[in-house]
C-alpha cells in the first residue's frame, strides 16, 4: 500500500503510549491499533485532527505517500 502510517514513530517521539493517546483522542484501543498498524482503510479528518493535536504534529508527520515499486 502506498500510504504509510507513521503513528508509532510519532508516539515514540512524544513518549506517549497507545493507552494515553486513546484517552486523549477518545478512540478505542482497537481502532487506534488498526490505524497504527496501517490496516485502516480510511481515517476521518476529525480523528486525524485529534491525533495531531494530542501529539503536537502535522498530518504529514503521521501519513506518508510512497509510490509502489513495479
OpenMM code with the backbone's topology and positions (N, CA, C; nanometers):
from openmm import Vec3, app, unit

residues = "UNK UNK UNK UNK UNK UNK UNK UNK UNK UNK UNK UNK UNK UNK UNK UNK UNK UNK UNK UNK UNK UNK UNK UNK UNK UNK UNK UNK UNK UNK UNK UNK UNK UNK UNK UNK UNK UNK UNK UNK UNK UNK UNK UNK UNK UNK UNK UNK UNK UNK UNK UNK UNK UNK UNK UNK UNK UNK UNK UNK UNK UNK UNK UNK UNK UNK UNK UNK UNK UNK".split()
positions = [
    Vec3(0.0847, -0.1186, 0.0000),
    Vec3(0.0000, 0.0000, 0.0000),
    Vec3(0.0886, 0.1240, 0.0000),
    Vec3(0.0603, 0.2198, -0.0859),
    Vec3(0.1475, 0.3363, -0.0966),
    Vec3(0.1338, 0.4385, 0.0168),
    Vec3(0.0308, 0.4274, 0.1007),
    Vec3(0.0179, 0.5182, 0.2155),
    Vec3(0.0753, 0.4489, 0.3381),
    Vec3(0.1761, 0.5106, 0.3978),
    Vec3(0.2429, 0.4561, 0.5155),
    Vec3(0.1980, 0.5362, 0.6373),
    Vec3(0.1593, 0.4659, 0.7427),
    Vec3(0.1162, 0.5305, 0.8669),
    Vec3(0.2321, 0.5262, 0.9663),
    Vec3(0.2789, 0.6443, 1.0051),
    Vec3(0.3916, 0.6557, 1.0978),
    Vec3(0.3461, 0.6963, 1.2380),
    Vec3(0.2281, 0.6521, 1.2764),
    Vec3(0.1742, 0.6875, 1.4075),
    Vec3(0.2641, 0.6366, 1.5198),
    Vec3(0.3150, 0.5159, 1.5055),
    Vec3(0.4025, 0.4599, 1.6089),
    Vec3(0.5308, 0.5413, 1.6257),
    Vec3(0.5817, 0.5965, 1.5171),
    Vec3(0.7027, 0.6791, 1.5217),
    Vec3(0.6760, 0.8073, 1.6001),
    Vec3(0.5636, 0.8724, 1.5698),
    Vec3(0.5297, 0.9965, 1.6406),
    Vec3(0.5000, 0.9702, 1.7874),
    Vec3(0.4353, 0.8589, 1.8164),
    Vec3(0.4080, 0.8250, 1.9561),
    Vec3(0.5388, 0.8026, 2.0320),
    Vec3(0.6347, 0.7377, 1.9686),
    Vec3(0.7645, 0.7148, 2.0329),
    Vec3(0.8381, 0.8466, 2.0546),
    Vec3(0.8333, 0.9355, 1.9557),
    Vec3(0.8990, 1.0661, 1.9697),
    Vec3(0.8396, 1.1461, 2.0843),
    Vec3(0.7087, 1.1315, 2.1056),
    Vec3(0.6392, 1.2070, 2.2112),
    Vec3(0.6326, 1.1282, 2.3428),
    Vec3(0.6900, 1.0073, 2.3403),
    Vec3(0.6890, 0.9184, 2.4572),
    Vec3(0.5469, 0.9003, 2.5105),
    Vec3(0.4553, 0.8678, 2.4182),
    Vec3(0.3153, 0.8502, 2.4536),
    Vec3(0.2730, 0.7069, 2.4219),
    Vec3(0.2063, 0.6450, 2.5160),
    Vec3(0.1589, 0.5081, 2.4965),
    Vec3(0.0280, 0.5085, 2.4181),
    Vec3(-0.0078, 0.3920, 2.3673),
    Vec3(-0.1329, 0.3774, 2.2943),
    Vec3(-0.2505, 0.4049, 2.3881),
    Vec3(-0.2403, 0.3615, 2.5122),
    Vec3(-0.3468, 0.3867, 2.6105),
    Vec3(-0.3666, 0.5362, 2.6330),
    Vec3(-0.2558, 0.6080, 2.6503),
    Vec3(-0.2633, 0.7524, 2.6742),
    Vec3(-0.3226, 0.8252, 2.5542),
    Vec3(-0.2772, 0.7898, 2.4347),
    Vec3(-0.3301, 0.8527, 2.3136),
    Vec3(-0.4785, 0.8206, 2.2973),
    Vec3(-0.5158, 0.6982, 2.3267),
    Vec3(-0.6547, 0.6564, 2.3176),
    Vec3(-0.7444, 0.7433, 2.4053),
    Vec3(-0.6993, 0.7710, 2.5263),
    Vec3(-0.7766, 0.8560, 2.6172),
    Vec3(-0.7842, 0.9998, 2.5668),
    Vec3(-0.6731, 1.0510, 2.5130),
    Vec3(-0.6696, 1.1903, 2.4680),
    Vec3(-0.7561, 1.2154, 2.3454),
    Vec3(-0.7636, 1.1183, 2.2550),
    Vec3(-0.8382, 1.1383, 2.1307),
    Vec3(-0.9761, 1.0730, 2.1340),
    Vec3(-1.0075, 1.0056, 2.2445),
    Vec3(-1.1373, 0.9423, 2.2631),
    Vec3(-1.1671, 0.8391, 2.1536),
    Vec3(-1.0691, 0.7519, 2.1305),
    Vec3(-1.0861, 0.6385, 2.0387),
    Vec3(-1.0548, 0.5101, 2.1147),
    Vec3(-1.1148, 0.4009, 2.0717),
    Vec3(-1.0862, 0.2737, 2.1365),
    Vec3(-0.9445, 0.2294, 2.1038),
    Vec3(-0.8884, 0.1470, 2.1908),
    Vec3(-0.7544, 0.0932, 2.1664),
    Vec3(-0.7514, 0.0130, 2.0363),
    Vec3(-0.8565, -0.0629, 2.0107),
    Vec3(-0.8573, -0.1451, 1.8895),
    Vec3(-0.8576, -0.0591, 1.7633),
    Vec3(-0.9349, 0.0496, 1.7623),
    Vec3(-0.9364, 0.1375, 1.6446),
    Vec3(-0.8019, 0.2062, 1.6251),
    Vec3(-0.7399, 0.2515, 1.7340),
    Vec3(-0.6078, 0.3138, 1.7224),
    Vec3(-0.5039, 0.2116, 1.6771),
    Vec3(-0.5147, 0.0912, 1.7259),
    Vec3(-0.4210, -0.0143, 1.6875),
    Vec3(-0.4315, -0.0455, 1.5384),
    Vec3(-0.5536, -0.0496, 1.4865),
    Vec3(-0.5751, -0.0735, 1.3431),
    Vec3(-0.5102, 0.0379, 1.2616),
    Vec3(-0.5252, 0.1601, 1.3076),
    Vec3(-0.4631, 0.2735, 1.2380),
    Vec3(-0.3110, 0.2657, 1.2485),
    Vec3(-0.2608, 0.2374, 1.3673),
    Vec3(-0.1163, 0.2328, 1.3915),
    Vec3(-0.0471, 0.1261, 1.3067),
    Vec3(-0.1117, 0.0132, 1.2881),
    Vec3(-0.0505, -0.0954, 1.2116),
    Vec3(-0.0685, -0.0797, 1.0610),
    Vec3(-0.1395, 0.0266, 1.0188),
    Vec3(-0.1576, 0.0510, 0.8762),
    Vec3(-0.2664, -0.0328, 0.8136),
    Vec3(-0.3509, -0.0951, 0.8940),
    Vec3(-0.4579, -0.1801, 0.8415),
    Vec3(-0.5876, -0.1049, 0.8167),
    Vec3(-0.5926, 0.0221, 0.8554),
    Vec3(-0.7143, 0.1022, 0.8367),
    Vec3(-0.7349, 0.1317, 0.6884),
    Vec3(-0.8594, 0.1290, 0.6462),
    Vec3(-0.8934, 0.1609, 0.5068),
    Vec3(-0.9192, 0.3093, 0.4887),
    Vec3(-0.9508, 0.3794, 0.5996),
    Vec3(-0.9812, 0.5219, 0.5938),
    Vec3(-0.9591, 0.5823, 0.7316),
    Vec3(-0.9476, 0.7147, 0.7343),
    Vec3(-0.9380, 0.7865, 0.8617),
    Vec3(-1.0168, 0.9165, 0.8471),
    Vec3(-1.0970, 0.9459, 0.9450),
    Vec3(-1.1755, 1.0700, 0.9425),
    Vec3(-1.0834, 1.1880, 0.9695),
    Vec3(-1.1142, 1.3012, 0.9078),
    Vec3(-1.0363, 1.4226, 0.9337),
    Vec3(-1.0441, 1.4614, 1.0802),
    Vec3(-1.1594, 1.4406, 1.1430),
    Vec3(-1.1734, 1.4755, 1.2853),
    Vec3(-1.0819, 1.3885, 1.3716),
    Vec3(-1.0654, 1.2635, 1.3337),
    Vec3(-0.9743, 1.1738, 1.4058),
    Vec3(-0.8308, 1.2174, 1.3843),
    Vec3(-0.7955, 1.2471, 1.2598),
    Vec3(-0.6610, 1.2932, 1.2277),
    Vec3(-0.6294, 1.4228, 1.3014),
    Vec3(-0.7268, 1.5126, 1.3074),
    Vec3(-0.7094, 1.6391, 1.3786),
    Vec3(-0.6837, 1.6141, 1.5278),
    Vec3(-0.7607, 1.5255, 1.5879),
    Vec3(-0.7450, 1.4953, 1.7305),
    Vec3(-0.6089, 1.4327, 1.7593),
    Vec3(-0.5641, 1.3443, 1.6713),
    Vec3(-0.4329, 1.2804, 1.6885),
    Vec3(-0.3216, 1.3839, 1.6756),
    Vec3(-0.3323, 1.4702, 1.5749),
    Vec3(-0.2306, 1.5746, 1.5560),
    Vec3(-0.2264, 1.6698, 1.6750),
    Vec3(-0.3413, 1.7025, 1.7285),
    Vec3(-0.3468, 1.7911, 1.8448),
    Vec3(-0.2824, 1.7238, 1.9662),
    Vec3(-0.3145, 1.5968, 1.9886),
    Vec3(-0.2611, 1.5234, 2.1034),
    Vec3(-0.1098, 1.5029, 2.0934),
    Vec3(-0.0609, 1.4818, 1.9708),
    Vec3(0.0821, 1.4559, 1.9503),
    Vec3(0.1601, 1.5812, 1.9118),
    Vec3(0.0903, 1.6934, 1.8986),
    Vec3(0.1523, 1.8201, 1.8590),
    Vec3(0.2354, 1.8015, 1.7324),
    Vec3(0.1666, 1.7575, 1.6264),
    Vec3(0.2350, 1.7315, 1.4997),
    Vec3(0.1445, 1.7693, 1.3834),
    Vec3(0.1930, 1.7511, 1.2640),
    Vec3(0.1198, 1.7770, 1.1407),
    Vec3(0.0749, 1.6440, 1.0804),
    Vec3(-0.0321, 1.6447, 0.9980),
    Vec3(-0.0755, 1.5206, 0.9332),
    Vec3(0.0369, 1.4509, 0.8556),
    Vec3(0.1253, 1.5277, 0.7947),
    Vec3(0.2358, 1.4692, 0.7186),
    Vec3(0.3366, 1.3973, 0.8083),
    Vec3(0.3347, 1.4262, 0.9379),
    Vec3(0.4209, 1.3534, 1.0310),
    Vec3(0.3676, 1.2130, 1.0548),
    Vec3(0.2389, 1.1938, 1.0298),
    Vec3(0.1738, 1.0652, 1.0561),
    Vec3(0.1524, 0.9853, 0.9280),
    Vec3(0.1146, 1.0528, 0.8205),
    Vec3(0.0851, 0.9859, 0.6942),
    Vec3(0.1906, 1.0201, 0.5896),
    Vec3(0.2319, 0.9185, 0.5164),
    Vec3(0.3363, 0.9355, 0.4150),
    Vec3(0.2958, 0.8590, 0.2894),
    Vec3(0.3242, 0.9160, 0.1744),
    Vec3(0.2964, 0.8500, 0.0471),
    Vec3(0.4269, 0.7990, -0.0126),
    Vec3(0.4271, 0.6725, -0.0483),
    Vec3(0.5407, 0.6136, -0.1201),
    Vec3(0.4860, 0.5417, -0.2435),
    Vec3(0.5419, 0.5756, -0.3565),
    Vec3(0.4982, 0.5116, -0.4799),
    Vec3(0.5338, 0.3637, -0.4766),
    Vec3(0.4412, 0.2804, -0.5215),
    Vec3(0.4662, 0.1371, -0.5224),
    Vec3(0.5691, 0.1016, -0.6282),
    Vec3(0.6553, 0.0062, -0.5916),
    Vec3(0.7547, -0.0414, -0.6882),
    Vec3(0.6888, -0.1365, -0.7856),
    Vec3(0.7324, -0.1277, -0.9106),
    Vec3(0.6717, -0.2122, -1.0144),
    Vec3(0.7516, -0.3366, -1.0402),
] * unit.nanometer
topology = app.Topology()
chain = topology.addChain("A")
for resn in residues:
    res = topology.addResidue(resn, chain)
    for name in ("N", "CA", "C"):
        topology.addAtom(name, app.Element.getBySymbol(name[0]), res)
